[in-house]
């Protein structure tokens, strides 16, 4: 049972939404999009701002850009997992919101990033404090689609396996992980973490990433990946801007789960994410 066609877009986003949207349109125009098509974008793809304050300012204007994204879905006849877009909470902070649109431009799901990246890293930035102005989400989000049941997450969430176990308990078959991993943490942990989440949940993992040196001074790792429930890498974008394509087979997924029913065997289910 094929899941439809997955297109994973690796971007080098700048600070200007209009330029990033044009970059996306150009990349999609180069593809022969087979139907049904799910396009997956990286974290902060619309505006990779220089400071949390700039991101908050951008969040005030993103309602306009969402209308443009909805039109893009209709124009290209695609479902779109729109990485993250900053959306104001109305109280002086913003959510890192991952929005899912169908091919008619209708928003069918929203996930607010739960785990915020507050860490010191030996790179050009040195220190990351997402919690400065980002409000963490609280809700697990899974949703049915033509591609299978999708579980939504973002970047730093990847280090917290309990979230993915909870999505598996909600029936997730495909885990989406839009990201902007640093070059340092990416080189050390990106692929093994994605493979671990795929193997332990017996889900496909689709991870669209930012790549390269950005206008905001950030350096991101790239290597967007599609990983099978057995932990096999089905596609990788390396370190270039571009698109990778995969067609997932849910029959393989359910065969793996039947032969090794780890979800039924798990004796340490947690209610932390309930």
N, C-alpha and C positions, 0 to 999 in steps of 0.2 A: 504494500500500500504506500504509494509515493505521497509525499507531503506537499507537493507544489515546488516552486523554484525559489531559492533563497539567494539574494544578492547582498553581499557584505561590502560596504563602501568604506574604504580607508581614506581619510582626509587629513590635510594639513590646514586647519582652520585658522583664520585671522580674527581680528577684532570687529570687522564690519559684516553685519548680517547679509547685506545685499551681495557682497563678494562671495561669501560662503554659499549662498543659495545658488549663485551662478556657477560656482565650481561644481556643486551637486548636479545641477541640470546638465552641464557639459558631460559629466561622467555617465549619467544615465542615458544621454543621447547617443553615447558610443556603444551602448549595449543593445543586443536583441533580447528584449525582455519577454521570456516565455511565461505563459499564464498557467495558474495564478502566480503572481510574483509578490514576494515579501522583500522589501528593501530595508536593510538594517544600517543605521548610522551610528557614529561614535558619540561619546560624551562631549558636550559643549560644542557640537558641530556648528550651530548657528552663530554663536558669538563666543570666542575664546578670549575673554577680556583679560586685562592686565591686573586688576585688583577686584576684591569683593565689592567695593563701592561702585565700580564701573558695571559689574554684573548686576547689582541691584538697580542701577539706573536703566540698564538694558531691559530688565524684567518689566519695567513700567510700560515698555513699548511692544512687548512680544505678542500681544493680542493681534496686532496688525500682521506680524510675520506668520502667525498661525494660520491666518486666512490665506496667505500665499502658499503655505505648505499644503493646505487642504486642496487648493487649486492644482498644485503639482501632482497630488495623488490622482486627481481626475484626469489630468492631461496625459499622464504616463500609465494610467490604469493599474496602479500599484497599491498594495498595502504598505504602510510605512511605519517602521519602528524608529521613531525620531530621536534616537540617542537621548540627550538631555537638553532641555530648554529651561532657562531660569524663569520662574513664575512667582510673582509677588504673593506674600501671605497677607498683605494689607496691613501689616503691623511693623513694617520697617525691616523685614527680612524676606528671604525668598526660598522657594523649594527648587531643588534640582530635579525637575519633573521629566520623566520618560513617558512620552505620549505615543499611543498606537492609533493610527488612522487606517480605515479601510479604503478601498479603491473609489469610493464615492466621497472621500474627504471627511467622513464622519469619525469623530474621536470615539473609539470603542473601549479604551482603557487608559488609565493614568496611574503611574507609580512614582511616588516621591522617594528619592534615595534615602535609605534608612541609616546607613553607616557613613559617617563623614570622616574624610581623610585629614587627620591632624597628626602630622609626622615630620620628623627631621630626616632629610635625605641628602646624601653626598652628591648633589648635582648643582647646576647653576642657580637654582632657586633656593636651595638649602633648607627651606622650611615651608610647610604647607599647613594652613589652619582653615579648613573649610567651614568649621563651626563658627567662624567670626560673624558671618551674616547668613549662612545657610541654615534653614530650619529642617531638622531631620523628619522624615516620614515615619509613619507608624504601621502602615498596612501592607500585608503581603498581597500581591496582585497576580492572579493567573486568569487566563481568558481563552475561550475557544476561538479558533480561526480555521480557515481552509487548509492551514499547514499543520495543524495539530494544536494541542493545548499549550499555550505559551506561558512561561513564567518570566516576569520582568524583574530585572535587577540592574545595578550600575556599579562598575569599577571596583571601589574599595569593598563593596558588598562581597566580592569574590573570596575574601579572606575569612568569611563567616559561614561555615558549611551548614549550620543549623537553619539558616534562611532557605537554602536550596532543598534541604530535607523537608522543610515545611511546604515548599512549593510542590515537591514530589507528592507529598501527602494530599495536596489539592488536585492532583492529576496531571501535573505538568509533564510534557513530553519534550519540549524544546525550551531551553533556558537562554535568554538573551542577556548579554553582558556588554553593553556599550561602555567604552573606557577611554581614558587618557592616561595610561600608565607612564610613569617616568622612565627614562632610559635605564636608570640604575635598578629600580625595582622590577622593571620589565625583564631585563636580562637575567635577573636572578630567579624570578617567581612566576612570570606570566603564564608560560605554557604548562608547567607542572600544576599550577592551581586550576587552570581550565580543564586539564585532563582529569584531575582528582574530582572536581565537581561533576564531570560527565560520568566517570566510573562509579562513584558512590551513589549517584541518583539514578543511574541508568537512563540518562537523558542525552539528547543532542545538546551541544552548547554552541551558540553562535555569538562571536565576540568581535564587534566592529571597533576599531581603534584609531586614535589620532597618531600621526607619525611626523617626525622631523623637527626642525627648529621653527618655532612659531613667532609671530609678530609680538606676542606678549612676553617673549623671553623664555618660554617653556621649551623643554626638549622632551619629546614623547617617543615611545618605543616602537609603535607600529605592530607588525606581525599579527594582523587580524587573523582569526582562526575559526574554522568550523571543526568541531570534535564530535566523534561518534560516541554512542553509549558504551562502547568497548574501549574508549580512550584513544582511538585512531584519529590522527589529524587528516581530515578530508580536503582541506584547502587552507592555504596560508598566503598572505599578501606581502610578506617580507617587509621591506623598508621603503616602498614606493607608494605614492598616491595611486589608487586604482580600485578595481572591483573584482571580487572573487565570487564564483557561482557554485552552488551545490544544490543537488536534489536529494532530500532526505527520505529514507525508507522507514516508515513507522512499523512495517512488518518485522524488520530486523530488530528494532527496539523492543517490540513485544516478545519476540523470540528470546532475546537475551534475558528479559525479566522473567519469563516462564522457566527458563533453564536454571536461573540463579535468583530466586525470589528474595532479594535482600531486604526489600521493604517489609515483607511479612516477618522476616527473621529479626528485624531491628528491635532490641529490647530497651533502648535508651532514647525514646522519643521525648522531645522537650516541648513544653507549652510556652516557652519564652516568646515565640513569635505569634502566639494566638491572640 
